[in-house]
């Protein structure tokens, strides 16, 4: 269980990496020096022999501590061990391969920054043979493989792991752990292919050697390492549109010519006029990818050049716009004859002013002059040999306008003057509309109607036919009574009727050509207080056993208390339903599937029931079947909405039975798109990275329905759903592109008093191919902008560059920063403003005055004096810090530190060694930070060495004795060694001792006899004198062995 907890701590390493910023990254005004601390400690690990293992350690402090790794308390010199340390204090120890002899080793990391005491953490390494691994030990079933991915695309790196319990996975790049949680572009799969790494929108910094580490309570195992390469796409600009060398344009005409160029990065495109060598668009702000040359009222010929420029080069293409006279307006244009549905026209032939631009034909434009929707022109083209034409398919009794153009290679010529004609009348095409009737009393009926929809002339009157005899032939109207009505009345009262009789009524309209068709029959009962006939009955099948009815109220329906529905499948089997409320909609159920029914509706009041309305037929659906209307996309109102309508069967009243459901279409990627030349099986389970979209409901409107709140540049799935939860077939549509949404997660970090770093993530909705970003800044005072506009600070033309450095800011000033992305459709939404108060400027460095020794003998003391900084920016000096250490750093000495108050301009230096040169750094600090260092040097006085030479040894060869030694330890030399005094004394009591000074080396040679023994000692000397001798060494020249040491005490 303990190992499992350690593993969880390892997995959360990436969280700790983000939680503790490194020095210089976080608080720029930090002034305190801190002793070392270990934020991440190595974990004890069990691994199989001949594998590899990584230990991690992260140190923090001020200054950042150095990290030292040891094995069993000893420095590591084995070539199997390697270390890597980052500037933020994170360090890795890699052992590769691990051998059985490494088992039960103690691995330690020590952090030391010269402030306070070093701090150490330890872990145990256990190594076992592979066949002795526990059941459930983690295993790598699929290792990462070499891969290359294009910049901006998605990289999938395989690592399939298994074990019991299921192992957790940590990914390494170049031996260092990857911070998965702080980088949204990285994610690790947990299903299908557990352990696989996905890197979205790959960047160059993602390139490196990747490996995964799997760990559970049984141990840890590393995968093989694989290199991932990120290819940066660079495509020089090129044109995608082909230009003609010459375009002929009529004088006075308008002309547009698009120039489109692509590349990576996308080029800016602009036009240049060659006559005066002037740019029509500023090249610095020209559109990206496409520029349209728009010429209005062309008068003269001109040469134009389109230029496309990116940082990979520039290209250009030229063309000529030749202005030529258009064909003259046709003459003699007139109306020959106008019928009810056609008009015959005639004109004189047109002659071209330019022989090379001959007449190729004529275009007749015509429209209804007073149409309700503006009367869009239609066109009829005829050959150049014709001078007459007949326009057919016109509507009777309408005013039409006609215009004639000649056509040449330049296009349409000048238009003729418009002429007008009115088509002749014909019989009305439709009967009077919306005929309604109700009894006024038991002897009279009131009839009302509207004019025909297509009268085909001026309506001059109406005729109302009525009878109470059901057996009369309606088509012949023999035996029907009638009443003529003036054209402007549209209402008639039928009097002297028989009480309590059912009357049948039809209405006919008349124009100059005669009467039109009869209206549908309206039925009324001559009984006072009884309602009239309901109208516009609609029957719509819901399913196999239900049909829904809807209708409109009778004329003057204030006294209606309910309705009666009569329906049947034959003349024999008839049923009635009585509704006791004034409603205009009801669903009839209990019907037979796939069967026709006829329906009629009558209204009733307290006085009785009125006449039934016209009969309507409808068929119940087949069992378990619903007929869904078709869905048509009418138009895309914007990039965020679309208008649709229903067509086909079941359109009427479909709002009562259906509603729309829409969602973003599920992502369907091909093997090539997802895996980029990798085998499909290797990436099985990659669907873990995709998400399912929820269906959104939209009510069906009677005519057109607008689907809103869509995402631009996105494929959507749209379908109908019934109130009984059946769904129709889906259609797919794509919303148009738009400007991007605002970039996400804008952060502003102060670099120094005049510089900040902005970073952000790409917009959630790019709505097209991103081109780059704009960075804006505002200077604020008391939280309000100082200027009346936002300053456009930077343009970033790389859509994958997600940071910017803004410099030249004023210290102690509040700013607001915004960022927006832009694509080929324009600038996107800006981020909310991110405010930041710049810090003040630290003082200038102090000015050193002198460094003096306070003592000449050990223990040494020195005093350093300085002047206060010349520039303090009106801020008091809080304190001074003095750092000092030997220049040679023979023992790896770290800086000693002395801090004094800001009112004191000197400091005493202790812990000095004699005869050493010291570097001294002095820094002044205020509330805005620390100044740069002022530097000074100190050479301490020389003294007599405190220590003896070390490691005295000898060698005998061919009758010569060579004595060698090492200097005293650095902290005991007290200056440069001037010479060594070496004394060799024979042990025979007769020979003289040899006392000599050695100045040029740390060895001396004697001629000796193999029959005698000797003693040797040596002392080091500086300019101040000699230090102590080394312990006496007994020398035996006759001993064949070398480096035998005999010390006398």
TIGUSE-563927 format. One record per residue (C-alpha): residue in one letter; x, y, z. Coordinates in steps of 0.001 Angstrom, whole numbers, padded with zeros to 6 digits, always signed. Example, Ala and Ser with C-alpha at 12.3 -4.5 7.8 and 13.67 -1.06 7.14 Angstrom:
BEGIN
A+012300-004500+007800/S+013670-001060+007140/
This chain:
BEGIN
X+000000+000000+000000/X+002889+002354+000714/X+004269+001878-002784/X+000836+002622-004227/X+000713+005910-002332/X+004168+006790-003563/X+003015+006133-007088/X+000041+008462-006699/X+002467+011110-005577/X+004539+010493-008697/X+001473+010835-010891/X+000633+014182-009293/X+004142+015388-010024/X+002833+017333-012997/X+000399+019158-010725/X+003211+020113-008368/X+005270+021366-011292/X+002557+023897-012054/X+001845+024740-008404/X+005316+026031-007547/X+006702+028492-010103/X+010446+028707-010500/X+012381+031759-009414/X+012149+034504-011969/X+008886+033097-013328/X+006508+034040-010581/X+006854+036950-008185/X+009117+039417-009907/X+009424+041556-006761/X+010523+038760-004406/X+013271+040002-002132/X+013852+037238+000408/X+016512+034569+000051/X+015187+031163+001050/X+016920+028016+002086/X+016489+024865-000004/X+013259+022846-000040/X+012276+019659-001868/X+008913+019935-003598/X+009183+016531-005295/X+010998+013604-003687/X+012121+010341-005302/X+009822+007320-004927/X+010933+003859-003889/X+010596+001533-006871/X+010660-002170-007738/X+011843-002985-011282/X+012895-006075-013234/X+016574-006617-013992/X+017925-005312-017320/X+015199-002644-017478/X+015435+001077-016671/X+014152+003397-013954/X+013805+007169-013468/X+013823+009015-010146/X+012544+012596-009912/X+013447+015370-007518/X+012529+019054-007557/X+014214+021688-005417/X+013141+025223-004610/X+014791+028160-002886/X+016425+031509-003579/X+018762+031182-005308/X+017574+027977-006998/X+019462+025111-005301/X+021719+022723-007111/X+020632+019064-006973/X+023127+016273-006279/X+022303+012580-006708/X+024062+009834-004733/X+023887+006055-004446/X+024342+004599-000991/X+025719+007959+000141/X+028517+007975-002453/X+028882+010194-005548/X+027771+008427-008706/X+030411+007673-011358/X+028839+004642-013048/X+028165+005324-016763/X+024788+003576-016422/X+023605+006520-014327/X+022744+009832-016006/X+021149+013011-014705/X+019293+015912-016258/X+018322+019103-014415/X+016148+022007-015559/X+016496+025637-014519/X+013340+025395-012386/X+015032+022880-010060/X+013477+019697-011512/X+016034+016912-011822/X+015905+013351-013164/X+018223+010442-012366/X+018052+007693-015016/X+019554+004221-014459/X+019821+002207-017658/X+020176-000720-017520/X+019306-001732-013985/X+021228-004810-012785/X+020632-007192-009872/X+023591-005691-007973/X+021630-002400-007783/X+018986-004017-005575/X+018464-002556-002097/X+020398+000570-003111/X+019534+003857-001450/X+019098+006627-003985/X+019259+010144-002560/X+018957+013654-003911/X+020372+016649-002024/X+019426+020277-002587/X+021828+023069-001585/X+021891+026772-002472/X+024346+028064+000107/X+021525+029472+002232/X+020715+027417+005280/X+021473+023713+005519/X+021289+021283+002595/X+018200+019064+002515/X+018083+015429+001401/X+015459+012849+000395/X+015978+009102-000106/X+014307+006220-001949/X+015013+002489-002171/X+015619+000696-005449/X+014602-002986-005490/X+015613-005189-008460/X+014246-008704-009067/X+014612-011234-011839/X+011844-011074-014416/X+010538-014553-013688/X+010018-013547-010049/X+007778-010583-010767/X+004441-010571-008960/X+001257-011525-010776/X-000315-008282-012029/X+003043-006493-012455/X+002581-003670-015017/X+003417-004477-018631/X+003783-002444-021820/X+001760-004246-024499/X+002349-001656-027240/X+005352+000681-027226/X+005586+004168-028759/X+006901+004159-032332/X+008770+006676-034463/X+006323+009193-035906/X+006272+012515-037715/X+003298+014886-037572/X+002637+018136-039369/X+002559+021287-037280/X-000980+022133-036217/X-002234+018545-036654/X-002956+015965-033942/X-000334+013371-032941/X-001336+010049-031374/X+001467+008220-029510/X+000765+004624-028603/X+001367+003157-025166/X-000871+000230-024320/X-000453-000943-020718/X-001881-003764-018637/X-001628-004977-015056/X-003724-005663-011964/X-004621-003262-010540/X-004694-001230-013746/X-001463+000782-013909/X-001362+004564-014017/X+000656+006123-016830/X+003200+008947-016740/X+004665+010283-019989/X+008272+011511-020347/X+009758+013707-023047/X+013546+013763-023187/X+013638+012059-019739/X+011506+014791-018072/X+007837+014293-017021/X+005158+015999-019162/X+002780+018336-017353/X-000498+016899-018710/X-002921+018901-016564/X-001481+022350-017231/X-001470+021928-021025/X-004921+021404-022552/X-003363+020207-025811/X-002225+016983-024072/X-004500+014154-022921/X-004098+010474-022014/X-006618+007802-022991/X-008111+005610-020291/X-010309+003362-022483/X-009749+001265-025590/X-006034+002017-025802/X-005250+002887-022160/X-002131+004976-021813/X-002047+006464-025338/X-001011+010135-025519/X-002784+012625-027796/X-001132+015951-028641/X-003489+018404-030341/X-002263+021216-032574/X+001316+019956-032506/X+004069+022565-032211/X+007812+022485-032767/X+008472+022430-029016/X+006546+019111-028827/X+009354+017404-030748/X+011459+015003-028705/X+011974+011455-027461/X+008837+010089-025737/X+008395+007146-023403/X+005645+006106-021020/X+006011+004834-017463/X+003441+002404-016036/X+003212+001812-012283/X+000944-000002-009857/X+001391-001392-006358/X+003636-004191-007696/X+006253-002009-009370/X+007164+000169-012308/X+008152-000399-015935/X+009333+001943-018728/X+008414+001621-022399/X+010864+001895-025242/X+011571+005466-026289/X+010402+006771-029679/X+011247+010048-031391/X+008382+012313-032432/X+009164+014816-035183/X+007009+017887-035874/X+007067+018988-039498/X+006590+022699-040083/X+004563+023284-043241/X+006035+026008-045435/X+004416+026672-048789/X+005455+029670-050915/X+002523+031723-052219/X+000832+030720-055477/X-002259+031882-057363/X-005340+029692-057557/X-007174+031868-060105/X-006060+032147-063709/X-006193+035563-065366/X-006786+036384-068996/X-004231+038696-070527/X-006996+041030-071697/X-010462+041848-070387/X-012729+043982-072584/X-015057+046219-070611/X-017670+048637-071870/X-017059+052310-071188/X-019077+053410-068169/X-019476+049817-066934/X-018508+048334-063583/X-015990+045481-063445/X-014821+043159-060643/X-011799+040857-060839/X-010866+038555-057953/X-007270+037633-057207/X-006847+034623-054921/X-003511+033317-053630/X-002721+030693-051020/X+000350+029386-049235/X+001565+028699-045748/X+001698+031147-044152/X-001165+032759-046076/X-000005+035698-048220/X-001360+039232-048286/X-002860+040120-051665/X-003026+043611-053163/X-003421+045334-056548/X-001161+047857-058247/X-002106+050220-061067/X+000761+050317-063577/X+000127+053742-065134/X+001182+055597-061983/X+002788+052647-060147/X+000412+053152-057210/X-000931+050544-054831/X-004723+050347-054603/X-004423+048768-051137/X-001806+049354-048453/X+000438+046238-048655/X+000827+046240-044865/X-002915+045960-044252/X-003994+044234-047460/X-006486+041349-047209/X-005125+037874-046669/X-005710+035307-049391/X-008133+037251-051601/X-008464+040788-052972/X-011148+041947-055413/X-010317+044663-057930/X-013536+046700-058081/X-013745+049239-060903/X-016763+051527-061308/X-017666+053632-064321/X-014648+052461-066354/X-013535+055226-068716/X-010012+054309-069867/X-007936+051221-070547/X-005398+050333-067840/X-002893+047643-066825/X-003177+046145-063332/X-000902+043804-061390/X-001959+041505-058551/X+000804+040857-055998/X+000843+038169-053290/X+003434+038451-050513/X+004388+036238-047579/X+007616+035769-045659/X+008476+032937-048068/X+008468+035205-051114/X+006245+037233-053409/X+004598+036571-056786/X+002672+038744-059213/X+000506+038512-062319/X-000638+041301-064664/X-003652+041852-066875/X-005110+044581-069059/X-008577+046107-068702/X-009501+047536-072121/X-012357+050068-072134/X-014426+050012-075344/X-017676+051620-076445/X-020801+049519-075757/X-023476+048819-078320/X-025877+051766-078708/X-029411+051562-077383/X-031825+049837-079818/X-034277+052132-081602/X-037860+051606-082794/X-038671+049417-079768/X-042502+049116-079547/X-045502+046938-078721/X-047208+045306-081704/X-049916+043299-079928/X-050945+042449-076349/X-053000+039359-075536/X-054198+038047-072194/X-051018+035963-071592/X-048532+037280-074204/X-047081+040456-075728/X-045458+040816-079192/X-042513+043261-079505/X-040615+044773-082464/X-037384+046844-082862/X-034852+048057-085426/X-031518+046244-085903/X-028515+047542-083920/X-025133+048310-085557/X-021857+048005-083590/X-019473+050971-083445/X-016528+048542-083220/X-016153+046157-086138/X-014496+043519-083922/X-017427+043621-081460/X-020308+042493-083638/X-023892+042094-082405/X-024355+038571-081044/X-028010+038807-080012/X-030570+040690-077956/X-031820+040489-074377/X-035373+041508-073505/X-035903+042281-069809/X-039495+042373-068541/X-041404+042447-065272/X-044761+043295-063719/X-044463+046957-062990/X-046658+047045-059896/X-045919+043635-058416/X-046158+043387-054631/X-042559+042135-054201/X-040737+044623-056384/X-041155+042861-059727/X-037838+041155-060445/X-036805+041350-064108/X-036894+038205-066208/X-034873+037869-069385/X-035486+036456-072836/X-032521+036058-075203/X-033014+036040-078982/X-030578+035710-081879/X-028992+038650-083696/X-031105+037946-086799/X-034424+038541-085004/X-036110+041921-084681/X-039400+040643-083215/X-040219+038486-080208/X-043262+037181-078347/X-043149+037162-074542/X-045413+034374-073274/X-046511+033108-069880/X-047704+036513-068693/X-050610+037042-066349/X-053855+038555-067635/X-054799+042146-066910/X-051326+043166-065600/X-049087+046132-066461/X-045694+044995-067797/X-042471+046930-068420/X-040011+045957-071203/X-036359+046977-071831/X-034166+045864-074771/X-030345+045459-074900/X-028072+044528-077748/X-025379+041984-076798/X-021767+041855-078053/X-018499+040393-076816/X-018415+043258-074295/X-021711+042159-072802/X-025006+044004-072768/X-025096+047312-074605/X-026879+050478-073601/X-030560+049861-072706/X-033490+051143-074685/X-036059+053380-073113/X-038595+051240-071210/X-041983+050637-072822/X-045135+049370-071125/X-048107+047203-072068/X-051134+045832-070259/X-052275+042294-070963/X-055904+041715-071851/X-058604+040419-069499/X-059884+036843-069359/X-062379+034967-067207/X-061563+034862-063456/X-059387+031878-062660/X-060700+031422-059139/X-064068+031621-057425/X-064735+034113-054666/X-062726+033153-051595/X-063622+032484-047976/X-067402+032232-048521/X-069278+032195-045188/X-072974+032366-044283/X-075149+032465-041181/X-078908+032747-040507/X-080130+036198-039485/X-083514+034801-038511/X-085777+031989-039670/X-086494+033808-042980/X-083139+035262-044026/X-079417+034390-044414/X-076352+036683-044527/X-073644+035627-047037/X-070084+037122-047093/X-067015+036481-049287/X-063706+037867-050529/X-062688+038633-054155/X-061071+035872-056233/X-057336+035504-055745/X-056743+035737-059548/X-059535+037894-061004/X-057850+038244-064464/X-059504+041631-064877/X-061638+044106-063026/X-064470+042407-061090/X-067749+044003-062139/X-070117+042038-059932/X-071081+038819-058175/X-074024+036379-058374/X-075200+034383-055335/X-076980+031072-056073/X-079036+029326-053376/X-081558+026512-053000/X-083081+024280-050282/X-083424+021243-052537/X-080657+018666-052110/X-081483+016711-055267/X-080866+019594-057704/X-077868+019313-060021/X-075334+021870-058751/X-073468+022072-062058/X-076504+023228-064106/X-078038+025551-061508/X-081543+024785-062852/X-084070+025471-060118/X-081567+027554-058100/X-082512+031041-057094/X-079908+033775-057536/X-079166+037316-056543/X-076789+039734-058271/X-074482+041875-056136/X-072355+044928-057016/X-068577+044513-057220/X-067814+046658-054178/X-070296+045034-051759/X-069047+041397-051294/X-072049+040686-049072/X-075673+039667-049683/X-078823+039073-047604/X-081075+036308-048844/X-084684+036976-047719/X-088132+035337-047855/X-086677+031925-047088/X-088526+028913-045689/X-087974+028462-041916/X-086142+025401-040571/X-084788+024464-043994/X-081229+023681-045062/X-080040+025995-047814/X-077108+025395-050163/X-075243+028507-051337/X-072586+029186-054028/X-071064+032482-055242/X-069703+033417-058679/X-067524+036432-059692/X-067797+038374-062983/X-065467+040596-065057/X-065694+042041-068581/X-065103+038591-070105/X-067833+036842-068111/X-068324+034730-064999/X-065672+032652-063334/X-066028+029279-061522/X-068470+028644-058670/X-067304+028653-055061/X-067612+025627-052832/X-071091+025006-051433/X-071901+026566-048061/X-074737+025020-046011/X-076966+027038-043645/X-080140+026189-041656/X-082759+028929-041468/X-083208+028905-037749/X-082536+031955-035618/X-079604+031612-033141/X-078164+028524-034874/X-074470+028907-035900/X-073262+028920-039450/X-071038+026370-041101/X-067386+025862-039829/X-064822+026396-042595/X-061340+025291-043659/X-061546+021827-042146/X-058169+020000-042232/X-057662+016304-041362/X-054117+015115-040604/X-053195+011504-039718/X-051139+011183-036545/X-050534+007450-036551/X-052318+004207-037442/X-055278+004873-035121/X-055512+008660-034843/X-056372+011551-037174/X-056255+015153-036008/X-058878+017662-037176/X-058678+021463-037167/X-061104+024094-038496/X-062116+027732-038321/X-065155+029158-036506/X-068305+030079-038432/X-069145+033673-039241/X-070191+035617-036091/X-069485+032750-033709/X-070086+034484-030377/X-072847+032031-029312/X-071067+028718-030062/X-070978+026234-027176/X-069519+023226-028969/X-069138+021188-032155/X-070284+017899-033621/X-067831+015769-035621/X-069361+013280-038065/X-067101+010645-039605/X-067522+007379-041432/X-065777+004769-043554/X-068877+004107-045705/X-072324+005479-046269/X-073661+002920-043798/X-071216+003130-040864/X-071390+006686-039527/X-070303+007959-036097/X-070609+011295-034348/X-068568+012950-031593/X-069994+015864-029643/X-067593+018420-028236/X-068935+020557-025397/X-066437+023432-025585/X-065605+026097-028145/X-062390+024577-029522/X-061174+024302-033107/X-058988+021204-032840/X-059635+017569-031917/X-057937+014198-032424/X-060224+011303-033392/X-058838+007983-032149/X-059845+004330-032233/X-059597+004252-036043/X-058565+001374-038276/X-055038+001409-039717/X-054579+002157-043423/X-058298+003144-043849/X-059940+006181-045475/X-062372+008250-043410/X-064606+011215-044288/X-065086+014014-041771/X-067590+016878-041418/X-067973+019382-038583/X-071007+021373-037411/X-071198+024044-034714/X-073988+024238-032149/X-075300+026854-029771/X-077980+026877-027111/X-080557+027277-029931/X-079453+024141-031779/X-076943+022687-034215/X-075958+024384-037428/X-075234+022826-040798/X-072282+020531-041376/X-069360+021919-043306/X-067788+020474-046421/X-066546+016902-046345/X-062810+016140-045963/X-061162+012758-046599/X-058136+011416-044711/X-056466+008041-044397/X-055086+006577-041157/X-051457+005525-041381/X-050293+001986-041711/X-049574+000222-038438/X-046324+001468-036826/X-045723+004004-039599/X-045626+007799-039592/X-045199+009863-042731/X-042666+012578-042075/X-042581+015695-044249/X-039391+016452-046131/X-037003+019127-044812/X-035652+021808-047156/X-032915+024303-046313/X-034144+027665-047610/X-031174+029849-046747/X-028442+030462-044237/X-029470+033701-042564/X-026060+034041-040986/X-023219+031856-039822/X-025237+031138-036658/X-028728+030347-038017/X-030519+028656-040892/X-034113+028777-042175/X-035877+025523-043107/X-039321+024551-044370/X-041275+021335-044632/X-042433+019813-047901/X-044346+016781-049132/X-047063+015014-047145/X-048222+015937-043639/X-047099+019555-043977/X-050398+021119-042867/X-050541+021666-039111/X-047256+019807-038719/X-046450+022098-035797/X-048969+020077-033794/X-047316+016707-034440/X-043605+017320-035001/X-040686+019315-033718/X-037144+019754-035015/X-034087+018230-033354/X-030606+019462-034251/X-027100+018705-033067/X-023508+018967-034242/X-022972+016041-036580/X-020980+013218-034942/X-017348+013350-035997/X-016611+010856-038775/X-012930+010707-039542/X-011202+008439-041955/X-008239+006319-040973/X-005932+008630-042896/X-007280+011778-041243/X-006932+010423-037738/X-003833+008309-037787/X-001742+009801-040597/X-000138+006820-042232/X-000252+004624-039096/X-002023+001274-038876/X-005578+001484-037598/X-005119-001294-035061/X-002332+000607-033383/X-004716+003414-032449/X-007796+001402-031637/X-009837+003149-028980/X-008893+006659-029993/X-012596+007525-029893/X-012129+008245-026188/X-011071+011725-027225/X-014361+012525-029014/X-017546+013762-027358/X-021241+013171-028072/X-023450+016179-028787/X-026915+016542-027254/X-030007+017062-029417/X-031588+020531-029249/X-035352+020998-029719/X-036939+023675-031946/X-040692+024059-032399/X-042014+023785-035970/X-043544+027038-037230/X-046470+027156-039647/X-044458+028352-042661/X-040704+028698-042163/X-038692+027726-039104/X-035465+029404-038055/X-032872+027206-036320/X-030751+029576-034237/X-027735+029653-031871/X-025600+027530-034209/X-021814+027457-034381/X-020271+028837-037597/X-018360+026576-039993/X-019892+023467-038435/X-021723+020458-039891/X-025116+019884-038227/X-027552+016987-038265/X-031262+017940-038452/X-034311+015697-038173/X-038015+015721-037334/X-039401+014005-034259/X-043059+013223-033650/X-044977+013788-030449/X-044989+009984-030108/X-041138+009973-030158/X-040660+008527-033651/X-037857+010171-035645/X-037579+010873-039358/X-034534+010727-041603/X-031724+013161-040869/X-030349+015757-043230/X-026945+017400-042851/X-025977+020990-043502/X-022947+023152-042821/X-023160+026669-041448/X-021131+029313-043239/X-017780+030490-041970/X-017542+033547-039761/X-015030+035510-037786/X-013502+033583-034857/X-014735+033719-031306/X-012522+035329-028683/X-009251+033603-027724/X-009465+031776-024412/X-007635+031993-021095/X-005805+035278-021673/X-003048+035742-019091/X-000798+038774-018598/X+002458+038354-016638/X+004858+041181-015835/X+008406+040597-017071/X+009772+043863-015719/X+008579+047393-015087/X+008144+048144-018810/X+007463+044718-020343/X+004685+042134-020040/X+004113+038732-021589/X+000624+037805-022863/X-000392+034195-023412/X-003700+032670-024512/X-005335+029630-026013/X-006924+029399-029456/X-010609+030395-029811/X-013140+027719-028998/X-014745+028375-032405/X-012248+029227-035133/X-015077+029439-037722/X-012625+029031-040597/X-008854+028802-041011/X-007142+031101-038527/X-004615+033566-039955/X-003281+035239-036814/X-003985+037487-033839/X-004184+041163-032947/X-002991+042401-029548/X-004504+045610-028165/X-003539+047744-025190/X-005158+050638-023308/X-003515+052946-020802/X-005819+053456-017812/X-006140+056093-015126/X-008341+055366-012132/X-009602+052355-014066/X-010757+054427-017070/X-009080+054679-020524/X-006811+057676-020993/X-007279+057739-024794/X-010498+057546-026784/X-009450+054466-028757/X-007830+051101-028163/X-004244+051035-029417/X-003484+048346-031974/X-000199+047112-030506/X+000890+043926-032346/X-000027+041757-035321/X+000857+038081-035014/X+000646+036368-038404/X+001191+032853-037008/X-002067+031232-035784/X-000068+028757-033684/X+001889+031426-031799/X-000054+031872-028592/X+002003+034511-026796/X+003273+038051-027292/X+005801+040323-025589/X+004656+043930-025170/X+007427+046331-024192/X+007847+050075-023863/X+005264+050374-021087/X+005361+053102-018446/X+006282+051984-014900/X+003682+052257-012133/X+000888+052531-014742/X-002322+050529-015153/X-002982+048937-018563/X-005752+046811-020074/X-004893+044211-022699/X-007125+042409-025211/X-006502+039843-027945/X-008588+038875-030959/X-008056+036237-033638/X-008686+036876-037311/X-009314+034702-040354/X-010181+035349-043982/X-013586+036666-042881/X-012181+039386-040641/X-011413+040196-037034/X-013070+038044-034388/X-014378+038810-030948/X-011973+040379-028496/X-011216+038864-025134/X-012476+040650-022020/X-009873+043190-020904/X-007109+041881-018664/X-005839+044640-016403/X-002346+044903-014907/X-000477+047563-012955/X+003148+047695-014044/X+005680+047666-011256/X+008127+050397-010418/X+011733+050468-011582/X+014348+049164-009106/X+017111+051558-008065/X+020416+051869-009874/X+023283+049804-008384/X+025247+051127-005380/X+028671+052666-006042/X+031507+050780-004250/X+033963+053022-002364/X+036503+050746-000708/X+037277+047306+000707/X+039605+047253+003742/X+040914+044520+005987/X+039950+044909+009652/X+042323+042136+010788/X+045528+040807+009248/X+045596+037494+011118/X+043084+034683+011397/X+040177+034964+011863/X+040114+037518+009098/X+037616+040375+008870/X+037069+042907+006084/X+034824+045918+005569/X+033236+046985+002297/X+031895+050557+001908/X+029667+051959-000817/X+027593+054957-001787/X+023810+054859-002036/X+022371+054470-005580/X+022223+057637-007623/X+018740+056792-009010/X+016068+055611-006571/X+012871+056774-008400/X+011780+058522-005209/X+011614+055209-003366/X+013587+054645-000133/X+016211+051905-000049/X+014956+049131+002202/X+018148+047102+002475/X+021419+046100+000864/X+022661+042553+000224/X+026340+041689-000118/X+027368+038357-001648/X+031006+037188-001623/X+033013+034025-002349/X+036524+033038-003536/X+037113+033568-007222/X+038836+030211-007717/X+036051+028234-005924/X+038567+025460-005276/X+036260+023760-002766/X+033089+024664-004675/X+032277+027463-002224/X+028877+029102-002565/X+028219+032788-001964/X+028176+034017+001613/X+025461+036592+002198/X+025262+039675+004404/X+022133+041851+004535/X+022156+045304+006156/X+019485+048020+006544/X+018979+050601+003817/X+020363+053350+006083/X+023719+051535+006394/X+026260+051771+003556/X+028863+049284+004752/X+029111+045630+005740/X+031615+043420+007550/X+032783+040252+005834/X+033802+037213+007883/X+034641+033544+007186/X+037515+034674+004968/X+040528+032560+004072/X+044031+033997+003948/X+045747+034463+000623/X+042541+034176-001491/X+040923+036548-003987/X+037203+037212-003411/X+034489+038524-005699/X+032014+040824-003966/X+028535+041757-005283/X+026420+044542-003762/X+022717+045062-004562/X+020236+047690-003326/X+016557+046883-002888/X+013352+048886-002588/X+009645+048038-002867/X+009995+047712-006650/X+012779+045135-006630/X+016540+044738-006545/X+019111+046675-008503/X+021720+045037-010649/X+024910+044094-008814/X+027845+046372-008252/X+031066+044336-008140/X+034287+044657-006162/X+037370+042488-005495/X+039282+041665-002282/X+042617+039869-001844/X+043140+038678+001728/X+046634+038869+003340/X+048983+035892+003111/X+049757+033847+006239/X+051790+030844+007297/X+050082+027639+006100/X+047933+025985+008753/X+048040+022581+007124/X+050702+020084+006036/X+051151+018626+002550/X+048850+015674+001895/X+049149+012201+000399/X+052927+011812+000767/X+054164+008791-001221/X+057308+007375-002834/X+058559+005276-005717/X+061896+003376-006098/X+063339+002690-009551/X+066907+001846-010611/X+068534+003126-007408/X+066502+006319-007291/X+063935+007290-004708/X+061215+009720-005848/X+059116+011412-003164/X+055748+012993-004120/X+052994+014880-002219/X+049894+017058-002695/X+049445+020633-001447/X+047682+021362+001861/X+043933+021646+001724/X+042843+025020+000207/X+041375+026355+003430/X+044729+025801+005207/X+047205+027116+002618/X+046767+030815+003520/X+048210+031980+000219/X+050179+030732-002752/X+052802+028080-001888/X+056278+029544-002513/X+058247+026327-001891/X+058219+023013-000057/X+060867+022025+002516/X+061667+018297+002108/X+063855+016400+004633/X+065149+012823+003965/X+066945+011252+006967/X+068982+007925+006711/X+068369+005424+009502/X+071979+004054+009566/X+073104+006857+011924/X+076085+007659+009738/X+074847+009313+006567/X+073760+012958+006589/X+070156+013957+006280/X+069173+015763+003088/X+067250+019046+003658/X+066208+020840+000486/X+063659+023422-000758/X+061545+022335-003696/X+060104+025296-005667/X+059028+024108-009110/X+057121+020925-008393/X+055567+018724-005731/X+058203+015960-005945/X+061917+015409-005473/X+064351+012534-006344/X+067234+011025-004324/X+070037+008473-005074/X+069754+005961-002283/X+071258+002688-001148/X+069074-000369-001049/X+070800-001427+002198/X+069512+001460+004255/X+066136+002702+005456/X+065045+006354+005537/X+062437+008695+006976/X+060821+011572+005075/X+058751+014625+005913/X+057773+017740+004002/X+056322+021193+004882/X+054678+023903+002716/X+055802+027535+002866/X+054329+030867+001805/X+055921+034273+001745/X+055103+034441+005480/X+056908+031256+006441/X+056748+027519+006742/X+053791+025541+007972/X+053742+022203+009836/X+055533+019118+008522/X+053705+016108+007260/X+053707+012995+009441/X+057067+011135+009216/X+057067+008496+006480/X+059263+005400+006789/X+060922+004610+003449/X+062387+001162+002583/X+064171+001231-000807/X+064821-002523-000686/X+061053-003212-000601/X+059939-004133-004109/X+056426-002919-003412/X+055574+000672-004040/X+053495+003184-002084/X+054021+001480+001289/X+053360+003972+004058/X+054803+003733+007572/X+053902+006571+009831/X+055750+007342+013021/X+053816+008741+015895/
